[in-house]
Amino acid sequence: MSSNRIKWGIHPWTRKGPTSKKPIATLELPKQVTIPVRQHIGAPAIPIVKKGDLVKKGQLIAKTDAIVSSYIHASISGKVIEVAKNPHPLFGECLAIVIENDGLDEWEEGLLVDRDWTKLSNSETIEIIRNAGIVGMGGAAFPSHIKLNPPAEKNVDTLIINAAECEPYLTVDHRVILEFTEKIVTGIEIIKKLLNVEKVIIGIEDNKPDAILKLKEAFAGTDIRVESIKTRYPQGAEKMIVQTLTGREIENGKLPIDIAVIVQNVSTIVAICDAVTKGIPLIERVVTLTGRSLNEPKNVFLRIGTTFADAIELAGGFKEHPARIIMGGPMMGMSQYTMDVPVIKGTSGILALNVHDVNDRFETACLHCGKCVEVCPMGLNPGILSILGEKEMIDEALKDQGILNCMECGCCSYVCPSKRKIVQYIKFTKKLLNNQATRAKGGK
């Protein structure tokens, strides 16, 4: 499908300039880390360490036998000083394991290997990915060992590598492509073997010409396609990138696997390569620290569990008090209530926005102008959904307007001339629906 036929979405200012040309930096380690047991879709992991235990970097510290979950590992070596509820960037608070840094940064003995992945069976590779705690690092945080081991009845003929990175400000994937190209090549080959697919398409927005060139050089002479796609938010959403690159449409309520496609983020690909070839679990990731309130925006390696406060201080600190701190991008990211929340596996960015970046204008009544309908990639009527949410008419939002099909991309709020908090109303309505479903099942 030609990217020129896109009729949904928006093209906001990208604001990627302050970090897109900067190599990924390595910071001094924090004095302690706070590692939540819930960093993924599915059941929380259960701590297997207690206060007072000594742990090494990469050591397994929380796990569960639940089918959909992910293992959690120590990101530094040191002493467990607390296992208790702490602030969480998505859930308000969550049980977390707090480790005091011993300054040694020692790996768990016997963890690191130099492995020939081509000699592994698929089941062995899947088990390695599971044990390493790999999840989707583009934001969804779905456990990778499940996604890469689809049911036998599900045919997969296409692997899509999502390198679109359409959110403004974020440049994580851009830098990962430029600096870890060889790992991306190896990671793709590992996944091709697992899925037994020949068709691989890398989708990357055309505002990253240096990364496009790097990928095309890396895959020259192979059957892996590197497709430069139109810069258009939310191009990186799974439904959007699949339709753009294949012409196939994912029906509402369905997943890419239902149309024989699996999508993987480039940072996830690198983490899979590290785990399978070197035995390295997911204990750190690249994060974009940016925004006009920072002294020096940059891309940095951060250990999982590093608090936002420590991350920003170690990276150079604030030059002015921020008006808003957001985890992720400004469109779909989550505004934070404290700087004590930790970096988790799905943290792609920490944005420190000043008063000029944040629009807190008073909202007015819906004008029924239709601008939100024009940009909605899911074909919904966001304005009506916001009104239903405001009035807590949740059944109408569900049955008549298909609210569960909303991906909360924020295009509607961006274009609304009345500055209505459309996405917030939709999230509120979904929360009410979830509470209603829980009560119907006998829950609290």
C-alpha positions as semicolon CSV with decimal commas, in nm:
position;residue;x (nm);y (nm);z (nm)
1;M;0,000;0,000;0,000
2;S;0,139;0,339;-0,095
3;S;0,215;0,557;0,205
4;N;0,086;0,855;0,003
5;R;-0,270;0,724;0,047
6;I;-0,271;0,786;0,423
7;K;-0,587;0,974;0,518
8;W;-0,571;0,944;0,896
9;G;-0,356;1,094;1,168
10;I;-0,163;1,416;1,205
11;H;0,185;1,559;1,149
12;P;0,286;1,736;1,471
13;W;0,621;1,906;1,517
14;T;0,863;1,620;1,569
15;R;1,106;1,806;1,802
16;K;1,363;1,528;1,756
17;G;1,651;1,762;1,670
18;P;1,798;1,804;2,020
19;T;1,877;1,430;2,050
20;S;1,866;1,265;1,707
21;K;2,234;1,336;1,630
22;K;2,368;1,254;1,974
23;P;2,528;0,911;2,034
24;I;2,387;0,710;2,322
25;A;2,561;0,810;2,645
26;T;2,648;0,595;2,946
27;L;2,583;0,758;3,283
28;E;2,716;0,696;3,630
29;L;2,508;0,432;3,807
30;P;2,253;0,544;4,069
31;K;2,306;0,472;4,439
32;Q;2,001;0,245;4,436
33;V;1,737;0,111;4,201
34;T;1,367;0,043;4,256
35;I;1,262;-0,251;4,038
36;P;0,885;-0,311;4,008
37;V;0,761;-0,670;3,974
38;R;0,508;-0,551;3,715
39;Q;0,668;-0,417;3,398
40;H;0,473;-0,607;3,136
41;I;0,131;-0,713;3,015
42;G;0,005;-1,005;3,224
43;A;0,051;-1,125;3,579
44;P;0,303;-0,951;3,807
45;A;0,616;-1,147;3,891
46;I;0,660;-1,270;4,248
47;P;0,975;-1,171;4,442
48;I;1,215;-1,456;4,518
49;V;1,452;-1,237;4,721
50;K;1,398;-1,066;5,055
51;K;1,531;-0,772;5,252
52;G;1,896;-0,823;5,339
53;D;1,980;-1,054;5,048
54;L;2,290;-0,982;4,839
55;V;2,232;-0,993;4,465
56;K;2,443;-0,971;4,150
57;K;2,371;-0,791;3,825
58;G;2,150;-1,004;3,603
59;Q;2,032;-1,228;3,888
60;L;1,670;-1,342;3,875
61;I;1,483;-1,165;4,156
62;A;1,115;-1,216;4,065
63;K;0,925;-1,471;3,857
64;T;0,593;-1,647;3,820
65;D;0,452;-1,957;3,653
66;A;0,167;-1,755;3,501
67;I;0,138;-1,810;3,127
68;V;0,144;-1,439;3,043
69;S;0,412;-1,270;3,251
70;S;0,782;-1,188;3,247
71;Y;1,084;-1,253;3,468
72;I;1,252;-0,965;3,653
73;H;1,628;-0,936;3,713
74;A;1,858;-0,725;3,927
75;S;2,001;-0,438;3,724
76;I;2,291;-0,370;3,963
77;S;2,481;-0,568;4,223
78;G;2,420;-0,488;4,586
79;K;2,193;-0,544;4,884
80;V;1,814;-0,571;4,887
81;I;1,705;-0,302;5,131
82;E;1,329;-0,321;5,077
83;V;1,054;-0,526;4,915
84;A;0,750;-0,304;4,939
85;K;0,506;-0,091;4,744
86;N;0,668;0,205;4,569
87;P;0,562;0,465;4,309
88;H;0,506;0,323;3,960
89;P;0,491;0,525;3,634
90;L;0,179;0,346;3,507
91;F;-0,009;0,200;3,803
92;G;0,036;0,461;4,073
93;E;0,217;0,219;4,299
94;C;0,341;-0,138;4,276
95;L;0,539;-0,392;4,476
96;A;0,906;-0,331;4,401
97;I;1,248;-0,462;4,501
98;V;1,484;-0,186;4,611
99;I;1,857;-0,264;4,574
100;E;2,137;-0,055;4,722
101;N;2,434;-0,028;4,486
102;D;2,756;-0,187;4,619
103;G;2,963;-0,006;4,356
104;L;3,099;-0,331;4,210
105;D;2,849;-0,387;3,927
106;E;2,930;-0,760;3,926
107;W;2,747;-1,000;3,697
108;E;2,592;-1,314;3,839
109;E;2,846;-1,593;3,803
110;G;2,795;-1,813;3,498
111;L;2,532;-1,587;3,342
112;L;2,728;-1,452;3,046
113;V;2,801;-1,684;2,754
114;D;2,926;-1,673;2,395
115;R;2,661;-1,879;2,217
116;D;2,617;-1,994;1,858
117;W;2,247;-1,931;1,817
118;T;2,229;-2,121;1,487
119;K;2,277;-2,449;1,678
120;L;1,984;-2,387;1,913
121;S;1,647;-2,549;1,868
122;N;1,346;-2,317;1,855
123;S;1,230;-2,435;2,197
124;E;1,573;-2,359;2,344
125;T;1,571;-2,009;2,192
126;I;1,221;-1,936;2,323
127;E;1,324;-2,051;2,671
128;I;1,629;-1,821;2,663
129;I;1,410;-1,524;2,565
130;R;1,166;-1,612;2,844
131;N;1,439;-1,648;3,105
132;A;1,588;-1,313;2,998
133;G;1,262;-1,129;3,067
134;I;1,236;-0,980;2,718
135;V;0,918;-0,782;2,647
136;G;0,811;-0,548;2,370
137;M;1,011;-0,229;2,424
138;G;0,810;-0,006;2,197
139;G;0,563;0,054;2,478
140;A;0,323;-0,240;2,482
141;A;0,557;-0,460;2,692
142;F;0,399;-0,787;2,578
143;P;0,619;-1,086;2,677
144;S;0,829;-1,173;2,370
145;H;0,853;-1,547;2,439
146;I;0,477;-1,571;2,385
147;K;0,461;-1,346;2,080
148;L;0,741;-1,537;1,908
149;N;0,589;-1,876;1,978
150;P;0,246;-1,851;1,814
151;P;-0,005;-2,138;1,829
152;A;0,043;-2,406;1,565
153;E;-0,290;-2,316;1,402
154;K;-0,175;-1,956;1,345
155;N;0,010;-1,923;1,016
156;V;0,272;-1,644;1,001
157;D;0,406;-1,534;0,665
158;T;0,538;-1,182;0,738
159;L;0,764;-1,029;1,001
160;I;0,748;-0,650;1,031
161;I;1,021;-0,461;1,213
162;N;0,871;-0,141;1,350
163;A;1,128;0,137;1,330
164;A;0,878;0,417;1,264
165;E;0,922;0,593;1,600
166;C;0,644;0,836;1,514
167;E;0,607;0,999;1,859
168;P;0,752;1,352;1,876
169;Y;1,072;1,400;2,080
170;L;1,172;1,031;2,097
171;T;1,491;0,919;1,918
172;V;1,567;0,588;2,092
173;D;1,507;0,361;1,793
174;H;1,681;0,606;1,560
175;R;2,003;0,589;1,762
176;V;1,972;0,213;1,822
177;I;1,960;0,158;1,445
178;L;2,269;0,370;1,388
179;E;2,474;0,225;1,672
180;F;2,362;-0,140;1,691
181;T;2,300;-0,231;1,328
182;E;2,483;-0,565;1,352
183;K;2,270;-0,671;1,649
184;I;1,956;-0,583;1,455
185;V;2,075;-0,802;1,165
186;T;2,143;-1,095;1,400
187;G;1,820;-1,043;1,595
188;I;1,614;-1,050;1,278
189;E;1,781;-1,372;1,166
190;I;1,704;-1,530;1,505
191;I;1,337;-1,437;1,476
192;K;1,316;-1,547;1,112
193;K;1,434;-1,891;1,220
194;L;1,183;-1,903;1,507
195;L;0,887;-1,805;1,290
196;N;1,005;-1,981;0,973
197;V;0,921;-1,675;0,763
198;E;1,094;-1,549;0,452
199;K;0,915;-1,214;0,416
200;V;1,065;-0,946;0,640
201;I;0,984;-0,575;0,606
202;I;1,147;-0,297;0,807
203;G;0,923;0,009;0,822
204;I;1,091;0,340;0,906
205;E;0,959;0,694;0,868
206;D;1,124;0,908;0,603
207;N;1,243;1,170;0,854
208;K;1,539;0,944;0,944
209;P;1,746;0,935;0,622
210;D;2,073;0,835;0,794
211;A;1,906;0,537;0,964
212;I;1,737;0,436;0,637
213;L;2,072;0,439;0,458
214;K;2,234;0,237;0,740
215;L;1,964;-0,030;0,721
216;K;1,971;-0,050;0,342
217;E;2,348;-0,098;0,348
218;A;2,317;-0,367;0,617
219;F;2,055;-0,565;0,426
220;A;2,185;-0,510;0,072
221;G;2,180;-0,834;-0,122
222;T;1,923;-0,996;0,107
223;D;1,548;-1,044;0,068
224;I;1,477;-0,817;0,367
225;R;1,301;-0,500;0,253
226;V;1,371;-0,162;0,408
227;E;1,068;0,059;0,341
228;S;1,079;0,434;0,388
229;I;0,726;0,532;0,486
230;K;0,557;0,868;0,509
231;T;0,608;1,056;0,836
232;R;0,263;1,063;0,983
233;Y;0,153;1,008;1,342
234;P;0,051;0,740;1,456
235;Q;0,233;0,555;1,176
236;G;0,412;0,336;1,433
237;A;0,093;0,187;1,576
238;E;0,070;-0,183;1,487
239;K;-0,253;-0,154;1,289
240;M;-0,122;0,144;1,095
241;I;0,222;0,011;1,005
242;V;0,083;-0,330;0,907
243;Q;-0,170;-0,172;0,673
244;T;0,086;0,068;0,528
245;L;0,344;-0,204;0,455
246;T;0,121;-0,497;0,357
247;G;-0,217;-0,355;0,258
248;R;-0,379;-0,592;0,509
249;E;-0,628;-0,450;0,756
250;I;-0,649;-0,576;1,114
251;E;-1,014;-0,594;1,212
252;N;-1,126;-0,438;1,537
253;G;-1,066;-0,677;1,823
254;K;-0,805;-0,872;1,626
255;L;-0,425;-0,883;1,637
256;P;-0,156;-0,888;1,364
257;I;-0,118;-1,265;1,415
258;D;-0,478;-1,301;1,293
259;I;-0,368;-1,181;0,948
260;A;-0,042;-1,383;0,952
261;V;0,182;-1,094;1,065
262;I;0,408;-1,047;1,367
263;V;0,548;-0,703;1,454
264;Q;0,865;-0,638;1,656
265;N;1,024;-0,313;1,770
266;V;1,392;-0,255;1,687
267;S;1,497;-0,214;2,050
268;T;1,331;-0,546;2,128
269;I;1,528;-0,702;1,844
270;V;1,854;-0,585;2,002
271;A;1,752;-0,718;2,344
272;I;1,671;-1,058;2,188
273;C;2,012;-1,065;2,019
274;D;2,187;-0,989;2,349
275;A;1,993;-1,256;2,535
276;V;2,029;-1,533;2,279
277;T;2,393;-1,477;2,183
278;K;2,539;-1,346;2,512
279;G;2,300;-1,454;2,788
280;I;2,226;-1,092;2,887
281;P;1,882;-1,041;3,047
282;L;1,683;-0,721;2,999
283;I;1,829;-0,504;3,278
284;E;1,884;-0,176;3,093
285;R;1,750;0,011;2,795
286;V;1,806;0,327;2,592
287;V;1,590;0,621;2,699
288;T;1,551;0,965;2,541
289;L;1,582;1,237;2,804
290;T;1,456;1,556;2,645
291;G;1,250;1,871;2,678
292;R;1,323;2,242;2,715
293;S;1,343;2,214;3,094
294;L;1,660;2,001;3,076
295;N;2,015;2,135;3,067
296;E;2,125;1,880;2,808
297;P;1,878;1,656;2,622
298;K;2,036;1,324;2,528
299;N;1,986;0,951;2,467
300;V;2,122;0,741;2,751
301;F;2,154;0,385;2,874
302;L;1,956;0,352;3,195
303;R;1,940;0,053;3,426
304;I;1,590;-0,072;3,496
305;G;1,481;0,070;3,832
306;T;1,667;0,402;3,801
307;T;1,429;0,670;3,928
308;F;1,339;0,958;3,700
309;A;1,493;1,193;3,956
310;D;1,825;1,010;3,948
311;A;1,821;0,977;3,570
312;I;1,777;1,350;3,517
313;E;2,028;1,446;3,786
314;L;2,292;1,208;3,645
315;A;2,228;1,344;3,294
316;G;2,283;1,707;3,386
317;G;1,971;1,816;3,573
318;F;1,706;2,080;3,510
319;K;1,770;2,433;3,393
320;E;1,421;2,533;3,504
321;H;1,138;2,377;3,697
322;P;0,937;2,160;3,454
323;A;0,565;2,213;3,404
324;R;0,513;1,846;3,323
325;I;0,712;1,520;3,341
326;I;0,596;1,253;3,097
327;M;0,703;0,894;3,049
328;G;0,707;0,814;2,678
329;G;0,608;1,055;2,404
330;P;0,382;1,360;2,442
331;M;0,095;1,198;2,250
332;M;0,052;0,865;2,428
333;G;0,286;0,907;2,725
334;M;0,182;0,918;3,089
335;S;0,216;1,234;3,298
336;Q;0,389;1,158;3,628
337;Y;0,289;1,269;3,977
338;T;0,636;1,218;4,128
339;M;0,996;1,198;4,013
340;D;1,044;0,890;4,233
341;V;0,894;0,658;3,971
342;P;1,145;0,415;3,815
343;V;1,249;0,343;3,459
344;I;1,080;0,019;3,351
345;K;1,121;-0,204;3,046
346;G;0,870;0,001;2,846
347;T;1,019;0,344;2,925
348;S;1,126;0,494;2,592
349;G;1,148;0,854;2,703
350;I;1,140;1,097;2,993
351;L;1,012;1,436;2,882
352;A;1,060;1,748;3,092
353;L;0,825;2,002;2,936
354;N;0,812;2,370;3,028
355;V;0,509;2,601;3,042
356;H;0,540;2,684;2,671
357;D;0,513;2,316;2,574
358;V;0,204;2,236;2,781
359;N;-0,137;2,357;2,672
360;D;-0,353;2,385;2,982
361;R;-0,618;2,604;2,827
362;F;-0,966;2,578;2,972
363;E;-1,178;2,341;2,764
364;T;-1,510;2,447;2,615
365;A;-1,810;2,260;2,476
366;C;-1,773;2,036;2,172
367;L;-1,835;2,232;1,851
368;H;-1,925;1,916;1,652
369;C;-1,681;2,042;1,388
370;G;-1,569;1,691;1,292
371;K;-1,194;1,758;1,304
372;C;-1,142;1,469;1,546
373;V;-1,332;1,236;1,314
374;E;-1,113;1,338;1,019
375;V;-0,788;1,242;1,194
376;C;-0,899;0,934;1,391
377;P;-0,704;0,633;1,256
378;M;-0,969;0,394;1,388
379;G;-1,264;0,564;1,218
380;L;-1,435;0,656;1,546
381;N;-1,616;0,970;1,658
382;P;-1,393;1,085;1,944
383;G;-1,600;1,398;2,013
384;I;-1,911;1,191;2,084
385;L;-1,705;0,950;2,293
386;S;-1,580;1,241;2,505
387;I;-1,934;1,363;2,564
388;L;-2,053;1,015;2,661
389;G;-1,756;0,980;2,894
390;E;-1,819;1,318;3,052
391;K;-2,178;1,212;3,124
392;E;-2,069;0,858;3,230
393;M;-2,290;0,701;2,963
394;I;-2,064;0,399;2,941
395;D;-2,305;0,151;2,782
396;E;-2,368;0,386;2,490
397;A;-1,994;0,443;2,450
398;L;-1,938;0,068;2,436
399;K;-2,232;-0,058;2,230
400;D;-2,301;0,238;2,001
401;Q;-1,959;0,398;1,955
402;G;-1,705;0,113;1,991
403;I;-1,492;0,283;2,253
404;L;-1,274;-0,024;2,307
405;N;-1,139;0,016;1,954
406;C;-0,977;0,347;2,052
407;M;-0,596;0,319;2,074
408;E;-0,572;0,647;2,271
409;C;-0,327;0,796;2,021
410;G;-0,428;1,153;2,104
411;C;-0,479;1,282;1,749
412;C;-0,829;1,399;1,845
413;S;-0,711;1,604;2,143
414;Y;-0,432;1,754;1,931
415;V;-0,668;1,900;1,669
416;C;-0,965;1,988;1,893
417;P;-1,032;2,365;1,870
418;S;-1,224;2,348;2,199
419;K;-0,920;2,192;2,372
420;R;-1,137;1,915;2,511
421;K;-0,954;1,646;2,704
422;I;-1,091;1,379;2,473
423;V;-0,841;1,102;2,549
424;Q;-0,881;1,154;2,924
425;Y;-1,258;1,115;2,892
426;I;-1,206;0,797;2,690
427;K;-0,960;0,653;2,943
428;F;-1,203;0,739;3,223
429;T;-1,485;0,560;3,041
430;K;-1,270;0,252;2,983
431;K;-1,188;0,249;3,354
432;L;-1,559;0,257;3,441
433;L;-1,621;-0,028;3,195
434;N;-1,342;-0,230;3,351
435;N;-1,485;-0,171;3,700
436;Q;-1,826;-0,278;3,573
437;A;-1,683;-0,600;3,425
438;T;-1,495;-0,674;3,748
439;R;-1,811;-0,635;3,955
440;A;-2,001;-0,860;3,714
441;K;-1,744;-1,133;3,775
442;G;-1,781;-1,100;4,150
443;G;-1,465;-0,898;4,205
444;K;-1,421;-0,589;4,418
